[in-house]
Amino acid sequence: ATNIYSVKLASQNPSDNFGILDMTTQTEVVSWGTIVNPSPTGTYSYTFAVDNGHMYFVSWEITANQGETPTYKTDQIGPFFSVNDSDIRAVSSFSGKFVQGSRATLMLKITNFEGIAIDAEDISIAMYNGDGISVSLDNTTPEYVVTGYYVYDWVVPDDQPNGEYTVVWNYVADDIQKAEVQYIVISEDATDTLLYSGRFLEFRKALEYHLSCAQSIPVYYEQAKPSRDRKKFRFSFKNWNQSADVKVYRNGNVVNEGVEVDFFNGTISFDETLAIQETVNADYNFKWFKDEELNRFLNNSVQTVNVYPAETDYSIEDVPDKHIPAVLYGAAKDALRQLMMCLQFQQPQQVFGGAEGAKSAFQGFDTLKQNYEKDWEKLLGQKKYGRWPRIQIISVPTFSLPGGRSRWFRMLFK
């Protein structure tokens, strides 16, 4: 290790005027330009007092050699708490999209060590941007759902800058102050696409609820098939879920670098060529149905609804809410039928433990498909009792036709 020319605690913009900022109170803790000396050689550290439950934004100014332009390294640290033996635990999650102009929901669950939900005596939420600056929120109190479960709805402003944000849940449970930190990324609002916004997206998500397990199938330690150059390796199934961690093994050892995962096509590419005797395995999680397939099932189902009397001309975008169950059940029926057909082939059978396991799964899917079909047919049978198109009759009086009035008089006085 060697020393460099200069290390300071200083924000990149001098007008911000801080070296370390208390994000919770938005006050300076360490002044701008504070020099940090190495101890030992090549190691730079700075000790400062912290407040219980507070988060801090640290900005380092690093100059490698005299006269060079400094570089800046920033970090958000904390929150810090007094050491205690509390068994309180919390986990955070979210639902929705963090896109300008959209609504997203932040969620927190609080439990003890045994997993039993407990309520917070006090709870609030705070948010900070990538520079440690507090984000203004209309309300900082989350909504209480059930014991130990809290949610916070946030409508992302149209002018909210893009980037990574830090969300801090501050709460008190069992008279102990604690905090849970989660990170979100706000994206710019772009032009909505037809298939990944609006009702198409809602319908596809709803259909996936009916097919949930088929859309999250785990595969463990599958050996890959190498390409000719032995840099790319293919696996049996595509459409990997990004939310589930992919673990790659090279000769039985977990790989943490030098590899790229293609979630769409189910391939793994290495930066270097592997030897012919080397093997690659992976744990992954995949969707059985592609988005295009789900879209096709939904469109077919809507058109089936249309041909039942009274005849209609609906699409996914305008089908009435009362017909949504029929559309979903029809699409689920077709999806199961496709899945059952796939089980007639060797490779898909392996997901269910081979031919015998696939045979048992086929029977279960067939029963489920029949249940969907019965409900689907009942709903379609009720369509004829709905509102029909208005019928109009246009009647032209006889005497208004050419020569009609004279004939009417002749008949009258005959």
matplotlib code that plots the C-alpha trace (Angstrom):
import matplotlib.pyplot as plt

x = [0.0, 1.2, -0.1, -1.5, -1.2, -4.4, -7.6, -10.2, -13.8, -15.4, -18.5, -17.9, -19.9, -18.3, -21.7, -23.0, -20.4, -20.0, -17.7, -20.2, -23.9, -26.4, -29.2, -31.8, -31.5, -29.9, -27.1, -23.3, -21.4, -17.9, -16.9, -16.0, -12.3, -11.4, -8.0, -7.7, -4.2, -3.2, -2.9, -1.4, 0.2, -2.4, -5.4, -7.6, -10.2, -12.1, -13.9, -16.9, -19.8, -23.2, -26.7, -29.0, -31.0, -29.4, -28.0, -25.0, -23.8, -20.0, -18.1, -14.4, -12.2, -9.2, -6.2, -3.7, -0.9, -0.2, -1.8, -4.2, -8.0, -9.5, -12.0, -15.0, -16.3, -19.6, -21.4, -24.5, -23.9, -26.1, -28.5, -26.5, -28.0, -26.8, -25.8, -28.6, -29.9, -33.2, -34.7, -36.8, -36.5, -37.9, -38.0, -39.0, -40.3, -42.3, -45.0, -45.5, -43.1, -41.0, -41.6, -42.3, -46.0, -46.9, -47.9, -45.7, -46.2, -43.4, -44.0, -42.5, -43.1, -41.9, -41.5, -39.6, -36.9, -39.5, -41.3, -44.3, -45.6, -45.5, -46.7, -44.5, -45.1, -44.1, -43.2, -42.3, -40.7, -38.0, -36.5, -33.2, -31.7, -28.3, -26.7, -28.2, -30.8, -34.2, -37.1, -40.2, -43.2, -46.8, -47.1, -44.4, -46.7, -47.2, -50.6, -51.2, -52.6, -52.5, -50.3, -46.7, -47.5, -47.2, -47.5, -46.7, -48.2, -46.1, -47.1, -43.8, -43.9, -43.7, -40.6, -38.8, -35.2, -34.1, -31.6, -31.2, -33.0, -32.7, -35.8, -35.5, -38.2, -37.7, -39.7, -39.9, -40.7, -40.4, -39.2, -36.2, -35.6, -34.6, -34.6, -34.8, -33.2, -34.2, -33.1, -35.2, -34.4, -36.7, -36.8, -37.9, -41.5, -41.3, -44.0, -46.2, -46.0, -49.2, -48.1, -46.4, -48.7, -52.4, -54.9, -52.7, -50.2, -53.0, -54.6, -51.2, -50.4, -53.9, -53.4, -50.1, -51.9, -53.8, -50.6, -48.3, -46.3, -45.8, -44.3, -41.7, -40.2, -36.8, -34.1, -31.1, -27.6, -28.4, -25.4, -25.1, -24.4, -21.4, -21.1, -18.4, -16.1, -16.8, -17.5, -21.3, -23.3, -27.0, -29.5, -32.8, -35.2, -35.4, -37.3, -35.4, -36.8, -34.5, -36.0, -34.7, -30.9, -29.0, -26.0, -23.4, -20.9, -17.7, -16.2, -18.4, -17.3, -19.5, -18.6, -18.9, -17.2, -16.2, -19.7, -22.8, -26.3, -28.8, -32.2, -34.2, -32.5, -31.2, -27.5, -24.4, -21.3, -17.8, -15.2, -12.7, -12.7, -13.2, -11.2, -12.9, -12.8, -14.5, -18.2, -20.7, -23.8, -26.4, -29.4, -32.1, -35.8, -37.8, -41.3, -43.0, -45.0, -43.5, -45.3, -46.1, -47.9, -49.9, -50.9, -52.1, -54.2, -55.8, -56.6, -58.1, -60.2, -61.6, -62.5, -64.3, -66.3, -67.2, -68.7, -71.1, -74.5, -75.1, -72.2, -69.7, -66.5, -64.3, -60.6, -58.4, -58.4, -62.1, -63.7, -66.1, -65.1, -68.0, -66.4, -62.9, -63.4, -64.5, -61.5, -59.0, -60.6, -60.5, -56.9, -55.9, -57.7, -55.6, -52.4, -53.0, -53.7, -50.4, -48.6, -50.3, -49.1, -45.5, -45.6, -45.7, -42.1, -38.9, -37.2, -40.3, -41.0, -37.7, -39.1, -41.6, -39.2, -39.4, -42.1, -43.9, -44.0, -45.1, -48.0, -49.2, -48.9, -50.8, -53.8, -53.7, -53.6, -56.4, -58.6, -57.7, -58.4, -61.8, -62.7, -61.7, -63.7, -66.9, -66.7, -65.8, -68.8, -71.2, -70.0, -70.3, -73.8, -74.9, -73.8, -77.1, -79.0, -77.0, -77.9, -78.5, -78.0, -81.0, -83.4, -85.2, -88.0, -88.5, -92.1, -93.0, -96.8, -98.5, -99.9, -96.4, -95.3, -95.6, -99.3, -100.0, -102.3, -104.6, -105.0, -105.8, -108.6, -110.0, -110.1, -111.7, -114.6, -115.1]
y = [0.0, 3.5, 7.0, 9.4, 13.2, 14.3, 12.9, 15.2, 15.0, 17.5, 17.6, 17.9, 21.1, 23.6, 25.3, 22.2, 23.0, 19.7, 16.7, 14.6, 15.4, 14.2, 13.1, 12.8, 16.4, 17.8, 19.4, 19.4, 17.1, 17.4, 20.6, 20.9, 20.3, 18.4, 16.7, 13.0, 11.6, 8.0, 5.6, 3.1, 3.7, 3.8, 3.6, 6.6, 6.7, 9.3, 8.9, 11.0, 10.8, 9.5, 9.9, 7.0, 6.1, 8.7, 8.2, 10.1, 11.1, 11.0, 12.6, 11.9, 14.1, 12.1, 13.5, 10.9, 13.3, 17.0, 19.1, 16.3, 16.8, 15.2, 12.4, 12.0, 9.0, 9.2, 6.8, 6.7, 5.0, 4.1, 4.2, 3.5, 2.2, 1.4, -2.2, -4.3, -7.9, -7.1, -9.9, -7.5, -8.1, -6.2, -6.8, -4.4, -4.8, -2.9, -3.2, -1.3, 0.8, 3.7, 5.8, 9.5, 10.1, 6.5, 5.1, 2.6, 1.0, 0.5, -2.3, -3.3, -6.3, -6.4, -9.6, -11.1, -13.7, -16.5, -14.8, -13.7, -10.3, -7.4, -3.8, -0.8, 1.7, 4.5, 4.4, 6.9, 6.9, 9.2, 9.3, 10.7, 11.2, 10.1, 13.2, 12.6, 15.4, 14.7, 14.2, 16.1, 13.8, 14.8, 12.4, 10.4, 8.0, 4.6, 2.9, 0.1, -3.0, -5.8, -6.7, -5.9, -4.9, -1.4, 0.1, 3.5, 4.6, 7.1, 8.9, 9.7, 13.4, 14.0, 16.1, 13.8, 13.4, 10.0, 8.0, 5.8, 6.8, 5.6, 4.8, 4.7, 3.1, 4.4, 2.6, 1.8, -1.8, -3.2, 0.3, 0.0, 2.4, 0.6, 1.3, -0.6, 0.7, -0.1, 1.3, 2.2, 3.5, 6.1, 5.9, 8.5, 8.2, 7.1, 6.6, 3.6, 0.5, -1.4, -4.7, -3.5, -0.9, -0.3, -3.2, -5.6, -5.5, -5.9, -8.8, -10.6, -10.2, -11.4, -14.5, -15.2, -15.4, -18.3, -19.9, -18.7, -21.9, -22.5, -19.0, -19.7, -23.1, -23.7, -25.8, -26.9, -27.6, -28.3, -28.9, -26.6, -27.5, -25.6, -23.7, -24.4, -21.7, -22.9, -19.3, -19.5, -22.2, -23.0, -24.4, -26.3, -23.5, -19.8, -16.9, -16.9, -14.8, -12.0, -11.8, -15.2, -15.4, -17.3, -19.3, -20.4, -23.2, -23.8, -27.2, -27.3, -23.9, -20.9, -18.2, -14.5, -12.7, -12.9, -14.2, -12.7, -14.1, -13.8, -14.1, -13.9, -16.9, -18.9, -18.7, -17.9, -16.4, -16.4, -13.7, -16.4, -19.7, -22.7, -25.9, -28.9, -30.9, -28.1, -28.2, -25.4, -25.9, -23.4, -22.9, -20.8, -20.1, -19.8, -19.0, -21.7, -19.3, -16.4, -13.0, -13.5, -16.8, -15.2, -12.4, -14.9, -16.8, -13.6, -12.4, -15.8, -15.7, -12.2, -13.2, -16.3, -14.0, -11.9, -14.7, -15.8, -14.0, -11.2, -10.7, -8.0, -6.6, -6.2, -6.1, -6.4, -2.6, -2.2, -5.5, -4.7, -5.6, -8.0, -10.2, -10.2, -13.6, -15.2, -13.9, -15.0, -18.5, -19.0, -18.0, -20.2, -23.1, -22.6, -22.2, -25.5, -27.2, -26.0, -27.2, -30.6, -31.0, -30.2, -33.0, -35.5, -34.7, -35.8, -32.6, -30.9, -34.1, -33.7, -30.7, -33.1, -35.9, -37.8, -39.6, -41.0, -37.7, -36.0, -38.5, -37.7, -34.0, -34.3, -35.8, -33.0, -30.4, -32.0, -31.9, -28.2, -27.4, -29.0, -26.9, -23.8, -24.9, -25.4, -22.0, -20.5, -22.1, -20.9, -17.3, -17.4, -18.9, -15.8, -13.4, -13.8, -12.4, -9.2, -6.0, -6.5, -3.9, -1.6, -2.6, 0.0, -0.4, 2.2, 2.0, 4.1, 4.8, 3.7, 7.1, 8.7, 6.5, 7.8, 7.6, 6.3, 9.2, 8.9, 5.1, 5.9, 8.2, 5.8, 3.1, 5.5, 6.5, 3.2]
z = [0.0, -0.8, 0.1, -2.4, -2.6, -0.8, 0.7, 2.1, 3.2, 0.8, -1.4, -5.1, -5.2, -2.7, -2.3, -0.6, 2.0, 3.8, 4.2, 6.1, 6.1, 8.6, 6.2, 8.9, 10.0, 6.8, 8.9, 8.4, 10.7, 9.3, 7.5, 3.9, 3.1, 6.3, 5.6, 6.3, 7.0, 6.2, 9.1, 8.4, 5.0, 2.2, 4.6, 5.2, 7.9, 9.9, 13.2, 14.2, 16.7, 15.4, 16.7, 17.3, 14.2, 11.9, 8.4, 7.0, 3.6, 3.2, 0.3, -0.2, -2.4, -3.7, -5.5, -6.6, -7.6, -7.2, -9.9, -11.0, -11.0, -7.9, -8.0, -5.7, -3.9, -2.0, 0.3, 2.5, 5.9, 8.8, 10.5, 13.7, 16.9, 20.4, 20.8, 22.3, 22.3, 20.7, 18.6, 16.5, 12.8, 9.7, 6.0, 3.3, -0.2, -2.8, -5.4, -8.7, -10.8, -9.6, -12.8, -13.0, -12.7, -11.5, -8.1, -6.2, -2.8, -0.2, 2.3, 5.7, 7.9, 11.5, 13.5, 16.4, 15.9, 15.9, 13.0, 15.0, 13.7, 16.2, 16.0, 16.1, 18.8, 16.5, 12.8, 10.0, 6.6, 5.1, 1.6, 0.3, -3.1, -4.3, -2.9, 0.6, 0.3, 1.9, -0.5, 0.4, 1.1, 1.7, 4.6, 6.5, 8.4, 6.7, 6.6, 9.2, 7.4, 9.9, 12.9, 12.0, 8.3, 7.1, 3.6, 2.1, -1.3, -3.1, -6.3, -8.0, -9.1, -12.8, -12.3, -9.8, -10.9, -12.1, -10.0, -6.9, -3.7, -0.2, 1.8, 5.6, 7.8, 11.4, 14.0, 17.7, 18.9, 22.4, 23.4, 21.1, 18.2, 15.0, 11.2, 8.0, 4.8, 1.2, -2.1, -5.1, -8.6, -10.2, -14.0, -16.5, -17.8, -21.4, -24.0, -22.9, -25.1, -26.0, -24.6, -21.4, -20.1, -19.5, -19.6, -21.5, -18.7, -16.1, -17.9, -18.3, -14.6, -13.7, -15.9, -14.3, -10.9, -12.3, -13.6, -10.7, -10.1, -13.8, -14.0, -11.3, -11.8, -10.1, -11.7, -9.6, -10.8, -14.5, -16.6, -19.6, -23.3, -24.6, -27.8, -30.4, -28.9, -25.3, -24.1, -24.3, -22.5, -23.1, -20.7, -21.4, -20.7, -21.6, -19.9, -16.6, -13.8, -12.7, -9.3, -8.4, -8.0, -10.6, -9.3, -11.8, -11.1, -12.9, -12.2, -9.1, -7.7, -7.5, -10.1, -8.9, -11.8, -15.4, -16.5, -18.1, -17.8, -20.6, -18.8, -22.1, -23.8, -20.9, -21.7, -19.7, -21.4, -19.9, -20.6, -21.4, -23.3, -21.1, -21.5, -23.0, -19.7, -17.8, -16.9, -16.2, -14.1, -12.8, -10.5, -12.1, -12.1, -15.3, -16.7, -18.6, -20.7, -22.6, -22.7, -26.3, -25.5, -22.7, -25.1, -27.6, -25.1, -23.9, -27.4, -28.4, -25.2, -26.0, -29.5, -28.1, -25.9, -28.9, -30.9, -28.2, -28.5, -28.3, -30.8, -29.8, -31.0, -27.8, -27.5, -24.4, -24.2, -24.0, -22.9, -20.0, -16.5, -16.2, -18.9, -17.3, -15.5, -18.7, -20.6, -17.8, -17.5, -21.2, -21.4, -18.5, -20.1, -23.3, -21.3, -19.5, -22.8, -24.2, -21.0, -21.2, -24.9, -23.9, -21.3, -24.2, -25.0, -23.2, -22.2, -20.6, -18.8, -16.8, -15.0, -13.4, -12.6, -15.8, -17.8, -14.7, -12.9, -16.1, -16.4, -12.9, -13.6, -16.8, -15.0, -12.4, -15.1, -17.0, -13.9, -13.4, -17.1, -16.9, -13.8, -15.7, -18.7, -16.7, -15.1, -18.5, -20.2, -17.5, -17.8, -21.6, -21.3, -19.3, -21.9, -23.8, -20.8, -21.0, -22.8, -26.5, -29.2, -29.7, -32.4, -34.5, -37.0, -39.7, -41.1, -44.2, -44.4, -47.6, -48.4, -48.4, -51.3, -54.9, -55.8, -52.3, -51.2, -54.3, -53.6, -50.0, -51.0, -53.6, -50.9, -48.4, -50.8, -52.6]

ax = plt.figure().add_subplot(projection="3d")
ax.plot(x, y, z, "-o")
ax.set_aspect("equal")
plt.show()
